[in-house]
Amino acid sequence: MLFNIEINDQEVSARRGETILAVLNRHGIKVPTLCNMTGMTPTGSCRMCMVEVDGMQGLVPACSQPVEEWMKIKTHSARVIQARRTLLELLLANHPDDCLYCAKNGNCELQDLAEELNISGRKYHQKRRPVQIDKMCPSIERDPAKCILCGRCIRTCDTLIGVSAIDIIGRGGNSMIGTSYNKGLNYQGCVKCGQCIMVCPTGALSEHSSIEKVMEVLHNPDMMAVIQFSATTPGSIAEEFGLKPGKDSLNLLRAALRMAGFKYILDTSFGADISIMESAAVIVDRLKKKENLPVFTSSCPSWVHYIRESRPAYLKNLLPVRSPQQIMGTLIRDYIIPAHNRPPETIFSVAVMPCTAKKAEAEQEEMIHEKYRSVDAVLTFRELVRLIRMMGINLTDLEPDPTDTIHGIRSSAGQLIGVTGGELEGTLRTVYQMMTSQELQPAKINDLRGLKETKEVRIKVGKEFINGIAVSGLARAIKLLDEMEAGKTPRYDIIEVMACPFGCVNGGGQKFYPDEKAMKARVKAIYDVDEEEMIKVAHKNPNVGLVYEKLLGNPGSARARELIHTSHVSDKAL
């Protein structure tokens, strides 16, 4: 039901049941908020969105107050602005002043709000409690001194990811956001996805940076730096530097990496092609034997970590195949670089990923082969942008650089892994070919496209049907497991899980605060590659065949299992 209310002396339409904040947003009236999260029940904890309503004695939080027909609202009266200033000044009373060195400098909502409210000095002084920065986690750093107790990270970890690794600990003035027994993220149920970093309004949470380590290697003439980048990187680079997504942004990215000092620049999607070949071989074998079904994908390290730590009974269902990042790292070590007669200790392998969990994955003991890690350092997309700017590189001034050697060629199926449903789609194309000796027509599977967080597909293969489901958001996957155990779901043969909502395009290492338009552009950039590329299936990539011929033998061979498979072991057993 529509009715009119008055906001800042103007009549606007409102709907029964809406909050004041929803009405304000719909009519383009901006009020600040530090705790509100779209799509989640409001808490009203930060009080920054307070407005003045005629007839109500105190100021009310716009995020949680429903609209009523009689309301006359002032969003920026002198009383409201002074209240917001006081609230912010209290938050700043014991907040660190190291903005210049903070990972969120330039992207800090507290910083932006201080500028908006014209706060240029500290009015209140509060004694700071000594707190220790949590650096034990290889993916995420946590600085409690910068936390403003907005609760966004708690709600994200609980509602979207479903692991509840952090919560409010302590009471009253001693309250803080922490982990059980305050042991640190590395000892809790944290899956390292980095979604908490994405929603944190300050620098209380940030990725564990590898920039200094990479810079040191780039300036060492005795070392050779090799870099791979994920399927989502070219589209994200285009978004960051105002370029049009496509081949130009891909080749400009290569040019920038070359100028930065990387000797070889490779596409992780080639590793995804190998991953598809191995995964398809395992899936076909399990379908024939009807063993360890449903098959779970294993390219998302947060999902794998969750199974290892919390649901070890499903370890047998996980594909025993390394992620594309680790496969590409292995190929760099064991196939690409040896051809150039370089001592292995002089090779430094870097990966650019949209995911903070990839940092933890690269440090796992099982990712070490013959004393060397497959990947030495992982940069998030945000770190890559900082690195490019540190080196004084302007992408728009560069000439596009073509692909690096034949190993840069990848199928569009390998690119699809960046979006939810893409890994399942690319793998089904090859599974179909292995089972029928024919190509899936059409190759595009519409049921697995778009921004839906759950996508189901049913494909006829000969006289049989393969049922698959793709789920993004770890909490949804956990719910799916619970429903499977309760017998409330159909029978699935293959289940793809991406811990981050919408998949890697929305990973915890991506650009902060993406809007829906940016998300759609990232997804479209990947789908456009699938439309334009001639090679749409991993098994038709000629260079995949070359790698199998010279290094791996056949999909599922003993050599392939040695180099690019892995054993999933419960964390409880470690």
N, C-alpha and C positions, 0 to 999 in steps of 0.2 A: 504493500500500500504506500503510495507516494503522498507526501504532504510537504509544506513549506516551513522552513525555520529561518531565523535571521542570523547571519554571520557578518560581523563587522559592518552593520547597518545595511546589508544587502540581503534580499530574499534568495534562498537557494532551495533546491529540492532535496528531500531526504526520504529514506525508506524505513519503514517500521523494522526495528531490530538492528539497524546499523549503529555502529559507534560513531561518536563525534569525529574521531580521527578518520574513519572510512569516508565520511561525508566530505571532510576537508580535503583529503587526497583526491577524491573524485572531482572536486571543483578546483583543483590546482592551488589550494591554499596550504602553504608549507608551515608546519610547526616541528620543532626538533623532537627527537626521541632517541634514547640510547638503548632501551630494552625491548622495544617492539619488534616482532618478527612476523613478516607476512605469512598468513596461513596458519598461524599458531594462536592459541588462546592468549589474550593480553594479560600481563601481570601487573602493570602499573607501578613497577618497582622503582624506575628511575625518576618519575614525576616530571620529567622535562617537557612533556607534552601538555602540561596543565593549561587550562583556559578558564576564563571568567564567564560564568553563566548568571544572568540576572535572576534574582530570587533564591540563589544558593549561596550560603554564607561563605564557604571556603572555595578555593580554586579546585577544579576537578580534573582528573587525568582524562584526556581526550581518547586515549586508546581503549579504555574500559568502560566509559560512561555512555550508555545508550542515548540516542536522540529522542526527544519528545516534542510534540507539536508546539508547545508554548515557548520553546527555548529562544533566547536572544543571547548570542555568544560573542565574546571579544577574544580574539586569539593573540593580539599583541598590544593590550592595554599597558599602561605604565606599571600597574600592579603585577601583571603577568610577567612582563620582561624583568622586573626587579626580582621576582621569585625565581625565575630561571637563572639569572645571574648569581643569586645567592647559592642556589643548588650547585651550580658549576664551580663556584669559588670554594665551596666545601669539598667537592671532589678533588680539586686541585691542591687542597691544603697539604696533603702528604704525597702528592703525585711526583715522581721523579722529573727533573728538569732536563733530562738528556735527550731532548727531541732531535737534536742534530744527529745523534748516533742511533736513534731508534729505528727498528726495521719498518715501522709503520709511518715514519716521517713522510708527510705529503699524502698519506692515506688514512690518517688518524681522525676519527669522528670527534674525539675530544678536542683535538687541535682546531678542527674546523669550527666547532661550536664556540670555542673561546674567541676566535676571530669574529664570528657572526655576532656575538654578544659584546664585542669590544672590550674583552678582558685582556689587559696587557701586563698585569702584575699580580703578585700573590697577596691577597687581602688577609687570609687566615693562615696561621702556621700551626701545624700539628706534628708532634714528634713521630718520626717514622720508625716503625717496628723493623728490626733487622730480619730480612727474609733472604732465603737462598734461591738463586736461579737454578731451575731444574734443567740440566744439560745432559742427563743420562740417556735420554731417548735419542736414537740416531736420526729421527725425523723431525721432532718438535722440541722447541725450547719454551720453557714456561717461566715468566718473570712475575711473581705475585705482587711485586711492588707497583706494577702498572695496572693491576686489575681494579676495575671500578664496581665489581659485583653486579653487573647488569644481568648475568645469568644466561646470556645467549649461548655460550659454549655448552653449558649444562643441558639446555633444552635441545640443542642440536645433537649432542652425543646420545641423549636419551631417546628423543623422538625420531630423528632421521637415521641415526646409525644404530641405536638400540643396544649399546654396550654399557652405558652409564659409567664410564671410567672416571668421571669427576663429579664433584658435588660440593655444596657448602659445608665446610667443616668449622668447628669453633662456634662460639656464641657471642652475641652482642658486638661490642667494638673489636673483638678478636676474631670475628667471622672472616673467612677467606675461602676462595675456591681452591680445592686441592683434591688429593687422591686419598684412598683408604690408608690410614696410619701415616699419611703424608710421606709415603715412600718414593713418590715420583712416578711419572707416566710409564717408564720402562718396566715397572713391576706390576702394573695394573692390567685391566682388560682392554686398554687402549689398542686400537687396531692401526694407529698411525695414519689414518686417512687424511688428516689435516682440515677437515670441515670446520673444526673449532677455530682454526686460524682464519678461515674465510669470514666468519661472523663476528670475530672479536673486534670491537670498535677501537681498541688501543693496541699497544705493542706488548700486551701481556702474553700473547701466544704468537710464535713465529716459527718458520722452518729453521732447522739446524743447518746453517749456511756452509756451503762448500766453496764459495767464491775464492777465498784466499788460497786454498789448496790448489785450485785450478789455475789461478793467476801465477802462482809460484812456478808451476810446470810450464806455462806458456812462455815464461821469461827465462827458462832454463834451456840453453842450447843443446845440452846432452840428452834431453828428453823429447819424445815425439808424442804430441797430443792428438788423439783421435776422438771424434765426437759422433754420436748418433742422436737423432731427434725423433720424437714421437709423431704420430699422425696428426695430432691436434696442434702442433707447434706452428706450422705455416699459417693456419687460419688465425691463431691467437696473435701472431706477430703482425699480421695485417691489421687486426683490430687495434693493437697497441700503437702502431705507427701510422694509422690512417690510410692504409693501403687497401686495394681491392683484393679480396681473397682469390687465390688461383695460382697459376704457374709462375707469374711474376713474383709474388710474395715468397713462393717456395725457393726460387732461384736467387732472390735478393737475400733470403735467410742464409743460403749457402755462401753467397759472396761475403756477407758480414762475418760468418764463422771463419771463412778463409782469411779475411783481413785480421781477425782477432789472433790468428796464429795456429789454428788447427790444421794439421797436415792432411788428414782424411776426414771427409764429412759424409756420413752414411745415414740412411733412412731406416728407422726401427721397423717400419712396415715390411721390410725384407725379412727381418726376423719373425714378424707376424706370419708371413707366408710359410716359413719353415714350421712355425708353431701350428698352423692350420694343418699342414701335411701330417705331422706327428699326432695331433689330436684326432684327426679324422681316422687315422689308422687304428688308434686305440678304440675309438667309438665304434667303428665297424666290427672290430673283434669282439667287443663286449655285447653288441647287439646280436651277433651271431650266436654267442655263447649264453646270452641272457644272464650275464654276470655283472655285479657291481653297478646296477642301474638304480636310479638315474645317474648319468654321468654329469659331474659338476665341472665347469670351466675353472681354470687355475691361473689365468693371466692377471687377476686383481689380487695384489699381495695382502690387502686388508681383509678380503674374503678368506683367503687361504689362512691368514693368521687367526681369524675368528674360528675357523673349523679346527685348526690345530690346538687352540687353547680352550675352546668352550664346547665343541661338539666332535670330539675325536672319533666317535663311532662312525662318522661320515668320511674319515680319511680315505677309506677304500674307494669312495665315489669320486674323489678329486682326480682330475686328469694328471698323470705323473709327468707332466711336461712343463718345462720352465717357461717363464713369461717371455714375450718377444724381446724385452730389454735384455734379459740375461742370455737369451739365445744369440742375439746380435753381438753381445759382448764376447761370448764364446767363439763365434765365427771370426771376430776381429783378432782374438788371441791365437786361434788354432788354424785359421784358413787364410784370412786376408793378409795379415801382417807378416807371417812367416815367408810368404813369397818375396818379401823385400829384404830378407836376411837381416832383420833387426833383432838384437838381443831382447828377450821378453821383459827384462827389468827396465829397459829404456822406453817402454810403451806405457802411456797413461790413457786409460779408456774412460771417456766421459759420456754420460747420457743426459739428455734434456727431457724431462718428463712433466706431465701436468699433475703429478702425484707425489705427495711427501712420503707415502708408504714405500715408494721405490727406493728411498734412501736406506730404509731398514732392510729391505729385501737384498740389496747389493752387499750388505755386511753379513749376511747369514753364512755360516760355516759351509753349508752344502753348496754354496756358489763359488767355492774355491776349487780350482783344478790345477794340479801340479804346482802348488805354492802360490799361484796368482789368482786374484779375484777376476771374475769375468768383467766387472765394471768397477773402476777405482773411485769414481765420484759421480754423484747424481745432482744435477741442478734442476730446481723447479723452473717453470716458465718465468716466474718473477725474478729469479736469480739470473737467468739468461738475459733478461732486459737490462738489469743493473750492470751485468758484465759488458754488454754491447755499449752502453752509455759510458761506462768507466773507460773504455778503450777509445772513446771519441769517435765512434762510428755512426754515421748518419745513413740509414738504409736508403732513403730516397735519393741519395747522391751516388749510389753504387750501380755498377753494371751487373745485370743478372749473371749468375754463375751456373753452368749446367751441372748435371749429376756427376758424382764422383765414381768413376770406373763402372763396370757392369754390375757391381754389387749394390748400386743405388737403385737399380730397377726393381720395382715391386708391383704386385697386382693390386687392383683396387680393393680386392677382398681383404688384403692386409691393412689397407687404410681404414676400412669400416670398423676396425676394433676400437676406434676412438669414441664411438657412440654406443649407447646401450642398444642391444639387439644386433649390433654389427658383427661381433665375434661369432655369434650363433649363425647369422646369415652367411658369413664367409665360410665357416666350417661346413655348414650344410651343403654348400655348393660342391665341395670336394667329397664329402661323405656320399652324396648322391652319385657322383662319378665313379667312386671306388666300388659302389655296390651294384651299379647298373652298366658301367662302361659307357655311359651316355652323359651329356651335359644337362644340367637342370635348366629348363626353359619355362618361363623367363628366369634369368639369373636373379633379378631383383625380387625380393620377398617383401611385399607391401605390408604384411602383418607385423613385420619386425622394424618398420620405419616410424619416424616421428618422435615426439617428446613424451610419449606415454611412459610411465614408470614401470608398468608391467605389460608385456607383449607375449601373446601365445601364437604358436604356429603348428600346423599339422600338414605334413607333406607325404604324399604317396610315393613309395619307393618299391617298384615292382608290385607285388601283391600285399606288401606290408605298409604300415603307416609309421612315420616318426613324429612323435609329439615333443615339442620343445617349448620352453618358456624363458624369457629374458626379464630379469628383475634388476632395477637400480634402486639404491638406497638399502643399506644393509639391514635396517629395521624391517623392511618389507621381506627380505630374504629370510630373516629369522622367523617372521610370522609364517612364511611359506613352509619352512621346515616343521614348525609346530603343527600346521594344518595337515602336512603329509603324515606326520606321526599319528595324528588323530583320525586319519582316513577320510579327510574332508576335501581332498583334491583329486583331480583326474590323474591317470598314470602318465608321468613324464619320462621321456628317454634321455633328454639333454636339458640341463638347467644352466643358463648363463647368469652370473651374478656380478654386478659392479657395485661396490660399496657406496660410491658417491651418487647422489641423485642425478639422473640423466647421463651418467657415465663419465668417461675421462674428460669430456669437454667441460665438465664442471668439477674437475679434480681439485684437491686441496692445495695444489701448487700453481693454480691458474691466477689470472688477474683478479684483484679484489672487486667485490660487489658487482658481478655481472648482472645486467638486466635481461629481461626476456628476449628483447631484440638481439642483444649480443649473443645469447645462447643459441637462438635460432640461426644466426649467421654462422656460428661455429659448426653447427650440425649441417647446415646447407653446404658449407665448404667441403665437407667430407663426402656428402652424397653427390656433389657435383663431380668430384674425382671419379666416383663409380660410374657416373653417366658418360664421362668423357674418355676414360682410359680404354684402350683396346684389350688389355689383358685384365679380365675380371675374375679370374680364379687362380688360386695359388699353384695348382698343378700344371698350369700352362705357362708359368713364368720360366723362361728358358734357363735363367740363372739359378733357379731352385734346382732344376734338373742337374745343372753343372755341380752344385754343391753336393748333391747326393752321389753323383758319379765320382767325384774326386775325394770326398771326405766321409760321407755318412752311409753310403751303400743304398739301402732302401728304407722307407719309412718304417719305424719300429725295429730296425736292425740293432744288433749288439752295439755297434759303434754309435748309432744315434742315441741309444739308451745311455751309453757311457757319457756322452758329451752334452746332450740337451734334455735328458730326462732328469727327474729328481725323485727322491723318496720323501713323502710327506710323513713326518713323525710328530706325534703329539708333543706340544710344549711341556706337558706334565712329565714326559719321559726324559726331558733334557736336563 
